Amino acid sequence: MKTYTPRPRDIERRWYVIDASGAVLGRLASEVAAILRGKHKPIFAPHMDTGDHVVVVNASGVRLTGGKEEKKVAYRHSGYPGGLTETKYSRLLAKRPQYAVEKAVRGMLPKNSLGRAMLSKLKVYAGPDHPHRAQSPQPLSLGEVPKWSGLPKPQPAAPTGPQPKAPARRPAAKPAPAAPAPKRTAAKRTTAKTTAKTTAKATSAKGTPAKGRVTSAKRTTAKAPAAEPPAKKTPARKSPIRRKKKEE
């Protein structure tokens, strides 16, 4: 069986307001947690946040049963050695009733980033007033399951690609310009080069001319190779003449 994953367009966030006056803390927290997770919807998936927003008012009217006001203790640690603080629920409900409700609901949600995202949709107020009237939340009593009205109506998707451009109008045809008068071009003077053609082949190595034909060969003057500059003559060293000593 494949895992069902709701599409983001099928998730619709609704707002509900719950009056907590006279409600038991545990029963209130369990119902609020179920709405925050979206377990009242047929598209519920445990790995996604499909829940709705919940506004809890009159949190100061929450009560505990079985004498837990004096037995139940809320612990808080500052993070430093010896920073453990113990607070009885009788004192906690008198000073910070909204914290007691949030703490109870937090314990019933997943302990990860998904649970923190769900808890961000919970709004708790000690009195009957709340600043979320613009969202027009629907009143919901304890034990009542929110009605399911089906998936939201699909909205037409906005075109993301480039829209086709309208065909451009063709400009009116312009009259053809008059043809320019032909320019007079001076004829180029061509000079014929006179070349002498040889009608006979080269004679053999002995130098005998071909029989019956007279050949007229063009005299070609081969360029003499450039003469090398004469080498400088180094004067020969004269050997010293040894003169004989005159005999006395």
PyRosetta script that sets phi, psi and omega in degrees:
from pyrosetta import init, pose_from_sequence

init()
pose = pose_from_sequence("MKTYTPRPRDIERRWYVIDASGAVLGRLASEVAAILRGKHKPIFAPHMDTGDHVVVVNASGVRLTGGKEEKKVAYRHSGYPGGLTETKYSRLLAKRPQYAVEKAVRGMLPKNSLGRAMLSKLKVYAGPDHPHRAQSPQPLSLGEVPKWSGLPKPQPAAPTGPQPKAPARRPAAKPAPAAPAPKRTAAKRTTAKTTAKTTAKATSAKGTPAKGRVTSAKRTTAKAPAAEPPAKKTPARKSPIRRKKKEE")
pose.set_psi(1, 130.9)
pose.set_omega(1, -178.5)
pose.set_phi(2, -79.6)
pose.set_psi(2, 149.4)
pose.set_omega(2, 178.4)
pose.set_phi(3, -76.0)
pose.set_psi(3, 127.9)
pose.set_omega(3, -179.6)
pose.set_phi(4, -81.1)
pose.set_psi(4, 132.3)
pose.set_omega(4, 177.5)
pose.set_phi(5, -128.5)
pose.set_psi(5, 115.2)
pose.set_omega(5, 178.9)
pose.set_phi(6, -68.2)
pose.set_psi(6, 145.6)
pose.set_omega(6, 177.9)
pose.set_phi(7, -78.7)
pose.set_psi(7, 148.7)
pose.set_omega(7, -179.0)
pose.set_phi(8, -58.5)
pose.set_psi(8, -30.4)
pose.set_omega(8, -179.2)
pose.set_phi(9, -73.6)
pose.set_psi(9, -15.4)
pose.set_omega(9, 179.4)
pose.set_phi(10, -88.9)
pose.set_psi(10, -9.0)
pose.set_omega(10, -178.1)
pose.set_phi(11, -91.9)
pose.set_psi(11, 118.8)
pose.set_omega(11, 179.5)
pose.set_phi(12, -118.2)
pose.set_psi(12, 124.3)
pose.set_omega(12, -179.0)
pose.set_phi(13, -90.1)
pose.set_psi(13, 121.7)
pose.set_omega(13, 177.3)
pose.set_phi(14, -114.4)
pose.set_psi(14, 166.1)
pose.set_omega(14, -176.6)
pose.set_phi(15, -118.8)
pose.set_psi(15, 135.4)
pose.set_omega(15, 177.8)
pose.set_phi(16, -133.1)
pose.set_psi(16, 145.9)
pose.set_omega(16, 177.3)
pose.set_phi(17, -120.5)
pose.set_psi(17, 132.3)
pose.set_omega(17, -176.7)
pose.set_phi(18, -122.5)
pose.set_psi(18, 132.7)
pose.set_omega(18, 177.1)
pose.set_phi(19, -91.9)
pose.set_psi(19, 118.7)
pose.set_omega(19, -174.6)
pose.set_phi(20, -97.6)
pose.set_psi(20, 10.5)
pose.set_omega(20, -178.7)
pose.set_phi(21, -68.5)
pose.set_psi(21, 123.8)
pose.set_omega(21, 179.8)
pose.set_phi(22, 78.6)
pose.set_psi(22, 5.1)
pose.set_omega(22, -178.1)
pose.set_phi(23, -87.6)
pose.set_psi(23, 149.7)
pose.set_omega(23, 175.4)
pose.set_phi(24, -77.7)
pose.set_psi(24, 137.7)
pose.set_omega(24, -172.7)
pose.set_phi(25, -59.9)
pose.set_psi(25, -46.5)
pose.set_omega(25, -177.2)
pose.set_phi(26, -66.3)
pose.set_psi(26, -42.2)
pose.set_omega(26, -179.6)
pose.set_phi(27, -68.4)
pose.set_psi(27, -36.3)
pose.set_omega(27, 177.4)
pose.set_phi(28, -65.7)
pose.set_psi(28, -44.1)
pose.set_omega(28, -177.3)
pose.set_phi(29, -65.9)
pose.set_psi(29, -36.5)
pose.set_omega(29, -178.7)
pose.set_phi(30, -67.2)
pose.set_psi(30, -40.2)
pose.set_omega(30, 179.5)
pose.set_phi(31, -71.6)
pose.set_psi(31, -38.1)
pose.set_omega(31, 178.3)
pose.set_phi(32, -65.9)
pose.set_psi(32, -41.1)
pose.set_omega(32, 179.7)
pose.set_phi(33, -63.8)
pose.set_psi(33, -36.8)
pose.set_omega(33, 179.1)
pose.set_phi(34, -66.4)
pose.set_psi(34, -37.5)
pose.set_omega(34, 178.4)
pose.set_phi(35, -71.3)
pose.set_psi(35, -37.0)
pose.set_omega(35, 178.9)
pose.set_phi(36, -65.6)
pose.set_psi(36, -33.4)
pose.set_omega(36, 179.2)
pose.set_phi(37, -80.8)
pose.set_psi(37, -21.7)
pose.set_omega(37, -178.8)
pose.set_phi(38, 87.1)
pose.set_psi(38, 26.1)
pose.set_omega(38, -178.3)
pose.set_phi(39, -74.4)
pose.set_psi(39, -9.4)
pose.set_omega(39, 177.3)
pose.set_phi(40, -86.8)
pose.set_psi(40, 1.6)
pose.set_omega(40, -179.0)
pose.set_phi(41, -107.6)
pose.set_psi(41, 145.0)
pose.set_omega(41, 177.1)
pose.set_phi(42, -71.2)
pose.set_psi(42, -11.7)
pose.set_omega(42, 178.4)
pose.set_phi(43, -95.9)
pose.set_psi(43, 19.1)
pose.set_omega(43, -177.2)
pose.set_phi(44, -63.5)
pose.set_psi(44, 137.1)
pose.set_omega(44, 173.9)
pose.set_phi(45, -137.4)
pose.set_psi(45, 130.0)
pose.set_omega(45, -174.7)
pose.set_phi(46, -66.9)
pose.set_psi(46, -17.6)
pose.set_omega(46, -177.0)
pose.set_phi(47, -99.1)
pose.set_psi(47, 7.5)
pose.set_omega(47, 179.7)
pose.set_phi(48, -134.8)
pose.set_psi(48, 156.6)
pose.set_omega(48, 179.2)
pose.set_phi(49, -94.1)
pose.set_psi(49, 101.4)
pose.set_omega(49, -179.3)
pose.set_phi(50, -112.8)
pose.set_psi(50, 12.4)
pose.set_omega(50, -173.9)
pose.set_phi(51, -82.3)
pose.set_psi(51, -178.7)
pose.set_omega(51, -177.8)
pose.set_phi(52, -115.0)
pose.set_psi(52, 174.0)
pose.set_omega(52, 177.1)
pose.set_phi(53, -86.1)
pose.set_psi(53, 141.5)
pose.set_omega(53, -179.1)
pose.set_phi(54, -128.9)
pose.set_psi(54, 131.5)
pose.set_omega(54, 176.6)
pose.set_phi(55, -114.9)
pose.set_psi(55, 120.1)
pose.set_omega(55, -179.8)
pose.set_phi(56, -106.4)
pose.set_psi(56, 122.6)
pose.set_omega(56, 178.6)
pose.set_phi(57, -114.5)
pose.set_psi(57, 162.8)
pose.set_omega(57, -178.9)
pose.set_phi(58, 57.2)
pose.set_psi(58, 44.8)
pose.set_omega(58, 178.8)
pose.set_phi(59, -67.5)
pose.set_psi(59, -18.1)
pose.set_omega(59, 178.9)
pose.set_phi(60, -70.1)
pose.set_psi(60, -14.2)
pose.set_omega(60, 179.2)
pose.set_phi(61, -91.4)
pose.set_psi(61, 7.8)
pose.set_omega(61, 179.2)
pose.set_phi(62, -71.0)
pose.set_psi(62, 145.1)
pose.set_omega(62, 180.0)
pose.set_phi(63, -131.6)
pose.set_psi(63, 163.5)
pose.set_omega(63, 175.7)
pose.set_phi(64, -117.7)
pose.set_psi(64, 153.8)
pose.set_omega(64, -178.6)
pose.set_phi(65, -113.4)
pose.set_psi(65, 161.8)
pose.set_omega(65, 176.0)
pose.set_phi(66, 73.3)
pose.set_psi(66, 22.2)
pose.set_omega(66, 179.6)
pose.set_phi(67, 68.6)
pose.set_psi(67, 28.1)
pose.set_omega(67, -178.6)
pose.set_phi(68, -76.8)
pose.set_psi(68, -9.0)
pose.set_omega(68, 179.0)
pose.set_phi(69, -59.8)
pose.set_psi(69, -34.6)
pose.set_omega(69, -179.8)
pose.set_phi(70, -100.0)
pose.set_psi(70, -16.6)
pose.set_omega(70, -177.9)
pose.set_phi(71, -93.3)
pose.set_psi(71, -38.9)
pose.set_omega(71, -175.8)
pose.set_phi(72, -78.4)
pose.set_psi(72, 135.4)
pose.set_omega(72, -176.4)
pose.set_phi(73, -126.5)
pose.set_psi(73, 136.4)
pose.set_omega(73, 175.0)
pose.set_phi(74, -100.3)
pose.set_psi(74, 128.4)
pose.set_omega(74, -177.6)
pose.set_phi(75, -106.7)
pose.set_psi(75, 145.3)
pose.set_omega(75, 176.8)
pose.set_phi(76, -146.7)
pose.set_psi(76, 135.4)
pose.set_omega(76, -177.9)
pose.set_phi(77, -120.8)
pose.set_psi(77, 135.2)
pose.set_omega(77, -178.2)
pose.set_phi(78, -80.4)
pose.set_psi(78, -15.0)
pose.set_omega(78, -177.8)
pose.set_phi(79, 100.0)
pose.set_psi(79, -9.7)
pose.set_omega(79, 178.7)
pose.set_phi(80, -103.1)
pose.set_psi(80, 157.7)
pose.set_omega(80, 178.8)
pose.set_phi(81, -58.8)
pose.set_psi(81, 130.2)
pose.set_omega(81, -179.1)
pose.set_phi(82, 76.2)
pose.set_psi(82, 17.8)
pose.set_omega(82, -176.3)
pose.set_phi(83, -94.7)
pose.set_psi(83, 21.0)
pose.set_omega(83, 179.8)
pose.set_phi(84, -79.2)
pose.set_psi(84, 130.0)
pose.set_omega(84, -179.6)
pose.set_phi(85, -120.0)
pose.set_psi(85, 131.3)
pose.set_omega(85, 178.8)
pose.set_phi(86, -111.1)
pose.set_psi(86, 131.7)
pose.set_omega(86, 179.5)
pose.set_phi(87, -134.4)
pose.set_psi(87, 125.2)
pose.set_omega(87, 176.5)
pose.set_phi(88, -73.9)
pose.set_psi(88, 149.8)
pose.set_omega(88, -175.1)
pose.set_phi(89, -68.6)
pose.set_psi(89, -23.9)
pose.set_omega(89, 175.8)
pose.set_phi(90, -63.7)
pose.set_psi(90, -37.8)
pose.set_omega(90, 177.7)
pose.set_phi(91, -78.0)
pose.set_psi(91, -37.2)
pose.set_omega(91, -179.0)
pose.set_phi(92, -65.7)
pose.set_psi(92, -41.0)
pose.set_omega(92, -179.6)
pose.set_phi(93, -70.8)
pose.set_psi(93, -24.6)
pose.set_omega(93, 179.8)
pose.set_phi(94, -79.8)
pose.set_psi(94, -33.2)
pose.set_omega(94, -175.9)
pose.set_phi(95, -98.9)
pose.set_psi(95, -46.1)
pose.set_omega(95, -175.4)
pose.set_phi(96, -132.5)
pose.set_psi(96, 72.7)
pose.set_omega(96, -178.7)
pose.set_phi(97, -66.6)
pose.set_psi(97, -32.5)
pose.set_omega(97, -179.8)
pose.set_phi(98, -66.3)
pose.set_psi(98, -31.6)
pose.set_omega(98, 177.7)
pose.set_phi(99, -69.3)
pose.set_psi(99, -35.6)
pose.set_omega(99, 178.8)
pose.set_phi(100, -64.3)
pose.set_psi(100, -38.7)
pose.set_omega(100, 178.9)
pose.set_phi(101, -69.7)
pose.set_psi(101, -44.0)
pose.set_omega(101, 179.8)
pose.set_phi(102, -62.9)
pose.set_psi(102, -39.2)
pose.set_omega(102, -179.8)
pose.set_phi(103, -65.7)
pose.set_psi(103, -38.9)
pose.set_omega(103, 179.0)
pose.set_phi(104, -68.5)
pose.set_psi(104, -39.7)
pose.set_omega(104, -179.9)
pose.set_phi(105, -71.0)
pose.set_psi(105, -38.0)
pose.set_omega(105, -179.9)
pose.set_phi(106, -61.0)
pose.set_psi(106, -34.5)
pose.set_omega(106, 179.5)
pose.set_phi(107, -70.7)
pose.set_psi(107, -12.3)
pose.set_omega(107, -179.7)
pose.set_phi(108, -105.8)
pose.set_psi(108, 9.4)
pose.set_omega(108, 178.9)
pose.set_phi(109, -112.6)
pose.set_psi(109, 160.8)
pose.set_omega(109, 178.1)
pose.set_phi(110, -58.4)
pose.set_psi(110, 142.8)
pose.set_omega(110, -178.5)
pose.set_phi(111, -92.1)
pose.set_psi(111, 65.4)
pose.set_omega(111, 178.6)
pose.set_phi(112, -156.3)
pose.set_psi(112, -169.4)
pose.set_omega(112, -179.2)
pose.set_phi(113, -63.8)
pose.set_psi(113, -30.4)
pose.set_omega(113, 178.1)
pose.set_phi(114, -66.5)
pose.set_psi(114, -40.8)
pose.set_omega(114, 178.1)
pose.set_phi(115, -67.3)
pose.set_psi(115, -35.4)
pose.set_omega(115, 177.6)
pose.set_phi(116, -68.1)
pose.set_psi(116, -34.8)
pose.set_omega(116, 175.9)
pose.set_phi(117, -67.0)
pose.set_psi(117, -36.0)
pose.set_omega(117, 177.7)
pose.set_phi(118, -68.8)
pose.set_psi(118, -39.6)
pose.set_omega(118, -178.3)
pose.set_phi(119, -67.8)
pose.set_psi(119, -24.1)
pose.set_omega(119, 179.2)
pose.set_phi(120, -68.5)
pose.set_psi(120, -13.2)
pose.set_omega(120, 178.9)
pose.set_phi(121, -91.6)
pose.set_psi(121, 3.3)
pose.set_omega(121, 179.3)
pose.set_phi(122, -98.5)
pose.set_psi(122, 130.2)
pose.set_omega(122, 177.4)
pose.set_phi(123, -124.8)
pose.set_psi(123, 120.9)
pose.set_omega(123, -176.4)
pose.set_phi(124, -119.5)
pose.set_psi(124, 134.1)
pose.set_omega(124, 179.6)
pose.set_phi(125, -134.1)
pose.set_psi(125, 138.6)
pose.set_omega(125, -177.3)
pose.set_phi(126, -71.4)
pose.set_psi(126, -29.5)
pose.set_omega(126, -178.3)
pose.set_phi(127, -102.1)
pose.set_psi(127, -172.6)
pose.set_omega(127, -178.0)
pose.set_phi(128, -84.2)
pose.set_psi(128, -8.6)
pose.set_omega(128, -176.5)
pose.set_phi(129, -97.4)
pose.set_psi(129, 149.9)
pose.set_omega(129, 176.9)
pose.set_phi(130, -150.0)
pose.set_psi(130, 151.2)
pose.set_omega(130, -176.8)
pose.set_phi(131, -92.0)
pose.set_psi(131, 27.8)
pose.set_omega(131, -175.7)
pose.set_phi(132, -115.2)
pose.set_psi(132, 34.3)
pose.set_omega(132, 179.0)
pose.set_phi(133, -73.1)
pose.set_psi(133, -22.6)
pose.set_omega(133, 178.8)
pose.set_phi(134, -65.9)
pose.set_psi(134, -27.0)
pose.set_omega(134, 178.5)
pose.set_phi(135, -83.3)
pose.set_psi(135, -4.3)
pose.set_omega(135, 179.8)
pose.set_phi(136, 47.0)
pose.set_psi(136, 64.1)
pose.set_omega(136, -180.0)
pose.set_phi(137, -68.9)
pose.set_psi(137, 147.1)
pose.set_omega(137, -179.9)
pose.set_phi(138, -89.3)
pose.set_psi(138, 134.0)
pose.set_omega(138, 178.6)
pose.set_phi(139, -68.8)
pose.set_psi(139, 138.8)
pose.set_omega(139, -177.1)
pose.set_phi(140, -137.2)
pose.set_psi(140, 126.2)
pose.set_omega(140, 179.5)
pose.set_phi(141, -91.0)
pose.set_psi(141, 163.2)
pose.set_omega(141, -179.4)
pose.set_phi(142, -67.4)
pose.set_psi(142, 137.1)
pose.set_omega(142, -178.3)
pose.set_phi(143, 86.8)
pose.set_psi(143, -6.1)
pose.set_omega(143, -179.6)
pose.set_phi(144, -93.3)
pose.set_psi(144, 133.8)
pose.set_omega(144, 179.6)
pose.set_phi(145, -94.6)
pose.set_psi(145, 130.0)
pose.set_omega(145, 179.0)
pose.set_phi(146, -60.2)
pose.set_psi(146, 141.2)
pose.set_omega(146, -178.9)
pose.set_phi(147, -74.4)
pose.set_psi(147, 144.0)
pose.set_omega(147, 178.0)
pose.set_phi(148, -103.9)
pose.set_psi(148, 117.6)
pose.set_omega(148, -177.0)
pose.set_phi(149, -102.8)
pose.set_psi(149, 12.9)
pose.set_omega(149, 177.6)
pose.set_phi(150, 96.1)
pose.set_psi(150, 175.2)
pose.set_omega(150, -179.7)
pose.set_phi(151, -69.4)
pose.set_psi(151, 151.8)
pose.set_omega(151, 177.0)
pose.set_phi(152, -64.7)
pose.set_psi(152, 151.0)
pose.set_omega(152, -179.7)
pose.set_phi(153, -66.5)
pose.set_psi(153, 132.3)
pose.set_omega(153, 179.9)
pose.set_phi(154, -65.8)
pose.set_psi(154, 131.8)
pose.set_omega(154, 178.3)
pose.set_phi(155, -94.4)
pose.set_psi(155, 144.7)
pose.set_omega(155, 179.4)
pose.set_phi(156, -62.5)
pose.set_psi(156, 129.9)
pose.set_omega(156, -178.6)
pose.set_phi(157, -70.4)
pose.set_psi(157, 137.5)
pose.set_omega(157, 178.2)
pose.set_phi(158, -71.1)
pose.set_psi(158, 137.8)
pose.set_omega(158, 179.4)
pose.set_phi(159, -64.2)
pose.set_psi(159, 125.7)
pose.set_omega(159, -179.5)
pose.set_phi(160, -97.5)
pose.set_psi(160, -28.9)
pose.set_omega(160, -178.0)
pose.set_phi(161, -79.6)
pose.set_psi(161, 171.8)
pose.set_omega(161, 178.5)
pose.set_phi(162, -68.3)
pose.set_psi(162, 134.9)
pose.set_omega(162, -179.5)
pose.set_phi(163, -78.2)
pose.set_psi(163, 146.4)
pose.set_omega(163, -179.2)
pose.set_phi(164, -66.8)
pose.set_psi(164, 137.5)
pose.set_omega(164, -179.2)
pose.set_phi(165, -82.3)
pose.set_psi(165, 147.9)
pose.set_omega(165, 177.7)
pose.set_phi(166, -69.5)
pose.set_psi(166, 143.7)
pose.set_omega(166, -179.8)
pose.set_phi(167, -62.5)
pose.set_psi(167, 133.6)
pose.set_omega(167, -178.4)
pose.set_phi(168, -73.5)
pose.set_psi(168, 142.5)
pose.set_omega(168, 178.6)
pose.set_phi(169, -74.7)
pose.set_psi(169, 140.0)
pose.set_omega(169, 179.0)
pose.set_phi(170, -78.0)
pose.set_psi(170, 132.8)
pose.set_omega(170, 179.2)
pose.set_phi(171, -69.1)
pose.set_psi(171, 154.1)
pose.set_omega(171, 179.8)
pose.set_phi(172, -63.9)
pose.set_psi(172, 143.8)
pose.set_omega(172, -177.3)
pose.set_phi(173, -67.7)
pose.set_psi(173, 128.7)
pose.set_omega(173, 178.7)
pose.set_phi(174, -86.7)
pose.set_psi(174, 147.8)
pose.set_omega(174, 178.6)
pose.set_phi(175, -64.4)
pose.set_psi(175, 142.3)
pose.set_omega(175, -177.9)
pose.set_phi(176, -68.4)
pose.set_psi(176, 135.7)
pose.set_omega(176, 179.3)
pose.set_phi(177, -69.6)
pose.set_psi(177, 150.1)
pose.set_omega(177, -179.9)
pose.set_phi(178, -65.6)
pose.set_psi(178, 144.4)
pose.set_omega(178, -178.2)
pose.set_phi(179, -70.4)
pose.set_psi(179, 134.7)
pose.set_omega(179, 179.6)
pose.set_phi(180, -70.6)
pose.set_psi(180, 151.5)
pose.set_omega(180, -180.0)
pose.set_phi(181, -65.8)
pose.set_psi(181, 142.3)
pose.set_omega(181, -178.9)
pose.set_phi(182, -67.0)
pose.set_psi(182, 137.7)
pose.set_omega(182, 179.0)
pose.set_phi(183, -81.9)
pose.set_psi(183, 142.8)
pose.set_omega(183, 177.4)
pose.set_phi(184, -82.7)
pose.set_psi(184, 124.0)
pose.set_omega(184, -179.9)
pose.set_phi(185, -111.2)
pose.set_psi(185, 130.7)
pose.set_omega(185, 178.8)
pose.set_phi(186, -74.0)
pose.set_psi(186, 135.7)
pose.set_omega(186, -179.8)
pose.set_phi(187, -70.5)
pose.set_psi(187, 137.2)
pose.set_omega(187, 179.8)
pose.set_phi(188, -77.1)
pose.set_psi(188, 135.0)
pose.set_omega(188, 177.8)
pose.set_phi(189, -82.1)
pose.set_psi(189, 127.6)
pose.set_omega(189, -179.8)
pose.set_phi(190, -105.0)
pose.set_psi(190, 132.7)
pose.set_omega(190, 178.5)
pose.set_phi(191, -105.3)
pose.set_psi(191, 124.0)
pose.set_omega(191, -179.6)
pose.set_phi(192, -83.1)
pose.set_psi(192, 127.0)
pose.set_omega(192, 178.3)
pose.set_phi(193, -87.7)
pose.set_psi(193, 129.7)
pose.set_omega(193, 178.3)
pose.set_phi(194, -86.8)
pose.set_psi(194, 122.4)
pose.set_omega(194, 179.6)
pose.set_phi(195, -124.9)
pose.set_psi(195, 135.3)
pose.set_omega(195, 178.7)
pose.set_phi(196, -89.2)
pose.set_psi(196, 128.1)
pose.set_omega(196, -179.2)
pose.set_phi(197, -102.7)
pose.set_psi(197, 135.7)
pose.set_omega(197, 177.6)
pose.set_phi(198, -87.4)
pose.set_psi(198, 130.6)
pose.set_omega(198, -179.7)
pose.set_phi(199, -103.3)
pose.set_psi(199, -2.0)
pose.set_omega(199, -179.1)
pose.set_phi(200, -125.7)
pose.set_psi(200, 153.7)
pose.set_omega(200, 177.9)
pose.set_phi(201, -86.2)
pose.set_psi(201, 165.1)
pose.set_omega(201, 179.7)
pose.set_phi(202, -67.3)
pose.set_psi(202, 140.2)
pose.set_omega(202, -179.4)
pose.set_phi(203, -72.7)
pose.set_psi(203, 169.7)
pose.set_omega(203, -179.1)
pose.set_phi(204, -68.6)
pose.set_psi(204, 179.7)
pose.set_omega(204, -176.3)
pose.set_phi(205, -65.1)
pose.set_psi(205, -25.1)
pose.set_omega(205, -179.2)
pose.set_phi(206, -75.2)
pose.set_psi(206, -19.8)
pose.set_omega(206, 176.7)
pose.set_phi(207, 89.7)
pose.set_psi(207, 24.1)
pose.set_omega(207, 178.6)
pose.set_phi(208, -86.2)
pose.set_psi(208, 133.2)
pose.set_omega(208, 180.0)
pose.set_phi(209, -75.1)
pose.set_psi(209, 158.0)
pose.set_omega(209, 179.2)
pose.set_phi(210, -68.6)
pose.set_psi(210, 147.2)
pose.set_omega(210, -175.1)
pose.set_phi(211, -80.8)
pose.set_psi(211, 140.8)
pose.set_omega(211, 172.4)
pose.set_phi(212, 74.9)
pose.set_psi(212, 0.2)
pose.set_omega(212, -179.4)
pose.set_phi(213, -134.0)
pose.set_psi(213, 143.5)
pose.set_omega(213, 178.1)
pose.set_phi(214, -109.4)
pose.set_psi(214, 124.1)
pose.set_omega(214, -177.6)
pose.set_phi(215, -103.5)
pose.set_psi(215, 137.9)
pose.set_omega(215, 176.3)
pose.set_phi(216, -116.5)
pose.set_psi(216, 104.4)
pose.set_omega(216, -177.4)
pose.set_phi(217, -99.9)
pose.set_psi(217, 143.6)
pose.set_omega(217, 178.7)
pose.set_phi(218, -74.7)
pose.set_psi(218, 134.4)
pose.set_omega(218, 178.5)
pose.set_phi(219, -75.5)
pose.set_psi(219, 123.9)
pose.set_omega(219, 178.3)
pose.set_phi(220, -112.7)
pose.set_psi(220, 131.4)
pose.set_omega(220, 179.3)
pose.set_phi(221, -102.8)
pose.set_psi(221, 113.6)
pose.set_omega(221, 179.2)
pose.set_phi(222, -79.1)
pose.set_psi(222, 135.4)
pose.set_omega(222, 179.5)
pose.set_phi(223, -70.2)
pose.set_psi(223, 126.3)
pose.set_omega(223, 178.7)
pose.set_phi(224, -69.8)
pose.set_psi(224, 139.2)
pose.set_omega(224, 179.8)
pose.set_phi(225, -63.9)
pose.set_psi(225, 147.0)
pose.set_omega(225, -179.1)
pose.set_phi(226, -62.0)
pose.set_psi(226, 128.6)
pose.set_omega(226, -178.0)
pose.set_phi(227, -69.9)
pose.set_psi(227, 136.8)
pose.set_omega(227, 179.1)
pose.set_phi(228, -72.9)
pose.set_psi(228, 143.0)
pose.set_omega(228, 178.8)
pose.set_phi(229, -61.7)
pose.set_psi(229, 137.9)
pose.set_omega(229, -177.7)
pose.set_phi(230, -60.5)
pose.set_psi(230, 139.2)
pose.set_omega(230, -179.8)
pose.set_phi(231, -69.8)
pose.set_psi(231, 140.4)
pose.set_omega(231, 179.1)
pose.set_phi(232, -71.2)
pose.set_psi(232, 131.7)
pose.set_omega(232, 179.2)
pose.set_phi(233, -85.0)
pose.set_psi(233, 124.6)
pose.set_omega(233, 178.0)
pose.set_phi(234, -88.9)
pose.set_psi(234, 125.0)
pose.set_omega(234, -179.1)
pose.set_phi(235, -60.8)
pose.set_psi(235, 133.7)
pose.set_omega(235, 180.0)
pose.set_phi(236, -72.6)
pose.set_psi(236, 138.7)
pose.set_omega(236, 178.9)
pose.set_phi(237, -75.0)
pose.set_psi(237, 127.2)
pose.set_omega(237, 178.5)
pose.set_phi(238, -81.1)
pose.set_psi(238, 132.5)
pose.set_omega(238, 179.1)
pose.set_phi(239, -73.7)
pose.set_psi(239, 136.8)
pose.set_omega(239, -178.3)
pose.set_phi(240, -65.3)
pose.set_psi(240, 136.4)
pose.set_omega(240, -178.6)
pose.set_phi(241, -88.3)
pose.set_psi(241, 122.7)
pose.set_omega(241, 178.4)
pose.set_phi(242, -85.6)
pose.set_psi(242, 119.5)
pose.set_omega(242, 177.6)
pose.set_phi(243, -90.1)
pose.set_psi(243, 135.7)
pose.set_omega(243, 179.2)
pose.set_phi(244, -77.1)
pose.set_psi(244, 141.2)
pose.set_omega(244, 177.1)
pose.set_phi(245, -70.5)
pose.set_psi(245, 132.8)
pose.set_omega(245, 178.2)
pose.set_phi(246, -67.0)
pose.set_psi(246, 130.8)
pose.set_omega(246, 178.5)
pose.set_phi(247, -75.3)
pose.set_psi(247, 133.2)
pose.set_omega(247, -179.0)
pose.set_phi(248, -81.5)
pose.dump_pdb("model.pdb")
